[in-house]
Amino acid sequence: MPTHLAGSLHGMTALERRVNMTAVLLPFVVVAIAVPLLWGDLVGWSDVAVFTFMYVISGFGVTVGFHRMLTHRAFQVHKPTRYLFAIMGSLSVQGPVIDWVADHRKHHAHTDVEGDPHSPHVGHGSGVKGALKGLWHAHVGWLWLTHGEAKKSKYAKELVEDRGMRIINRRFPIIVLYSLMIPAILGGLLTMSWKGALTGLIWGGFARIFLQHHVTWSVNSVCHFFGKRRFEVDDHSTNVFWLAIPSFGESWHHNHHAFPRSAAHGLRWYEFDISAGLINLMRRTGLAWDVVKISPERQDAKLTINTAPKPEQPQPEEERVPVGVSD
């Protein structure tokens, strides 16, 4: 879900699609050149430190901020905290905050059916060729086809009406520059050298953005195609354990689709979810409240083994897609 120019509350323009392509390709090109030329030579402790710092800050900005807090309202925070996480998420260069939220809410409103911006299962044909086309679309192809086309006034109405969020949304290109400048400055300060600034830019900037992009896109593609399922849901979402650490718990994606408003995606003790850990820490320190939790009884009731017909009942609050995102 990477970058296109902020400020528009409508669909993507041709310029925005070209910027998207640049955001996809440029980190890849820089990393492809840097790895064989610099690995083992100019990768030092400062590069690892800067990479880790930027990955953690921007990663939590996406998983805790963009996704669980803003998209699904899994917990509540004060406005300054909301804005801080919106800026942190923007550092990942996955697109302006309002665009990100609108696209993801549309994904939940139309998961794996017509209208889903990045389903690997809709309109790609059958067989191996269709599967490969679907995976490509869900991973990166959608970025210059359907990315940013979710109607903001419908899928992210409360953010459009928030002046602070609109400002952060419009300032996205500037935040992208900071996403590259900060690691360069940190690398230079840690080593007191221009070489440290350059390698900080490469590893904490471009390489970090490259990895973060593909981890996020893998949730769109891999976690709707491969993996395990245990809940009764009407889509193809899956849990993929080996993505749990780099995705900060987002790859328990089947759990998330079963209970979209849950603050925790890892619902069992062995399902590593560091984002849920941060939210719990925020709750304990008073920075977050009204944290949505799913009881074991609710989970058991939705297991696929419970296949007996049930009378139709209103959808529980914690499973509803946020207000304004359904047709």
Stockholm file with secondary structure:
# STOCKHOLM 1.0

chainA/1-327         MPTHLAGSLHGMTALERRVNMTAVLLPFVVVAIAVPLLWGDLVGWSDVAVFTFMYVISGFGVTVGFHRMLTHRAFQVHKPTRYLFAIMGSLSVQGPVIDWVADHRKHHAHTDVEGDPHSPHVGHGSGVKGALKGLWHAHVGWLWLTHGEAKKSKYAKELVEDRGMRIINRRFPIIVLYSLMIPAILGGLLTMSWKGALTGLIWGGFARIFLQHHVTWSVNSVCHFFGKRRFEVDDHSTNVFWLAIPSFGESWHHNHHAFPRSAAHGLRWYEFDISAGLINLMRRTGLAWDVVKISPERQDAKLTINTAPKPEQPQPEEERVPVGVSD
#=GR chainA/1-327 SS CCCCCSSCSSCCCHHHHHHHHHHHHHHHHHHHHHHHHHTTTTCCHHHHHHHHHHHHHHHHIIIIIIIIIIITCCSBCCHHHHHHHHHHHHTTCSCCHHHHHHHHHHHHHTTTSTTCTTCSSSSSCSHHHHHHHHHHHHHTGGGGTTTTCSCHHHHSHHHHTCHHHHHHHHTHHHHHHHHHHHHHHHHHHHHTSHHHHHHIIIIIIIIHHHHHHHHHHHHHHGGGTSSBCCBCCSSCCCBCGGGTTTTTTTTBHHHHHHSTTCSCSCCSTTSCCHHHHHHHHHHHTTSCBSCCCCCHHHHHHTBTTCCSCCCCCCCCGGGSCCTTCCC
#=GC SS_cons         CCCCCSSCSSCCCHHHHHHHHHHHHHHHHHHHHHHHHHTTTTCCHHHHHHHHHHHHHHHHIIIIIIIIIIITCCSBCCHHHHHHHHHHHHTTCSCCHHHHHHHHHHHHHTTTSTTCTTCSSSSSCSHHHHHHHHHHHHHTGGGGTTTTCSCHHHHSHHHHTCHHHHHHHHTHHHHHHHHHHHHHHHHHHHHTSHHHHHHIIIIIIIIHHHHHHHHHHHHHHGGGTSSBCCBCCSSCCCBCGGGTTTTTTTTBHHHHHHSTTCSCSCCSTTSCCHHHHHHHHHHHTTSCBSCCCCCHHHHHHTBTTCCSCCCCCCCCGGGSCCTTCCC
//
